[in-house]
Amino acid sequence: MQNKSSKEITPFQAIRSNTKSFIPVVRGGWIIKFSICGDNVLLLFQSIASDEVLIRYFTSETEAVYYINNLLA
C-alpha cells in the first residue's frame, strides 16, 4: 500500500475548500439553507409545519434568488 503525500488534495477537500455554506434562515414557515460552490447554488428548504424537504440545485445565484422569491410569495 502506498502512502499518500500529506500535500495531495482529495476531490472532497478541493470541493470543500471552494464551497461557502451559510447559516440557515427562517422565512415564511420555511427553514432555508444554502451553499455556493463556484457559480453553483444548492438550496435546501424544510417546512416548519409539515417537515417537507425541497432540495434544488441552480447554476446561478440569480436563478436561486428567483426560486426563493417565488416560493415565499
C-alpha positions in Angstrom: 0.0 0.0 0.0 1.4 3.4 -0.9 1.2 6.3 1.4 -0.3 9.4 0.0 1.7 12.6 0.4 0.2 14.9 3.0 0.2 17.7 0.4 -2.1 15.8 -2.0 -5.6 17.1 -2.1 -8.5 14.7 -2.4 -11.5 15.7 -4.6 -13.6 16.1 -1.5 -11.1 18.5 0.0 -11.0 20.5 -3.2 -14.8 20.9 -3.3 -14.9 21.7 0.4 -12.3 24.4 0.2 -14.2 26.0 -2.7 -17.7 25.9 -1.0 -19.3 28.6 1.1 -22.2 27.5 3.4 -24.4 29.9 5.2 -26.4 29.8 8.5 -30.0 28.7 7.9 -32.7 31.4 8.0 -36.4 31.1 8.7 -38.8 32.8 6.3 -42.5 32.2 5.6 -42.6 29.0 7.5 -39.6 27.5 5.8 -36.0 26.9 7.1 -33.7 27.8 4.2 -30.1 26.6 4.0 -27.9 27.4 1.0 -24.4 26.7 -0.1 -22.4 28.1 -3.0 -19.7 26.3 -4.9 -18.2 28.4 -7.7 -21.3 29.6 -9.7 -23.4 26.7 -8.4 -26.0 27.1 -5.7 -27.6 24.3 -3.6 -30.8 25.2 -1.7 -32.4 23.2 1.0 -35.9 24.1 2.3 -37.6 22.5 5.2 -41.2 23.3 6.1 -41.7 24.0 9.7 -45.3 22.9 9.6 -45.0 19.6 7.7 -41.3 18.7 7.7 -41.5 18.6 3.9 -38.0 19.0 2.4 -37.2 20.6 -1.0 -33.7 20.4 -2.4 -32.9 22.4 -5.5 -29.7 22.9 -7.5 -29.1 26.0 -9.6 -26.3 27.1 -12.0 -26.5 30.7 -11.0 -27.3 32.8 -7.9 -29.9 34.8 -9.9 -32.0 31.7 -10.6 -31.8 30.6 -7.0 -33.0 34.1 -5.8 -35.9 33.9 -8.2 -36.9 30.5 -6.9 -36.7 31.6 -3.3 -38.9 34.7 -4.0 -41.5 32.6 -5.9 -41.6 30.0 -3.1 -42.1 32.6 -0.4 -44.6 34.8 -2.4 
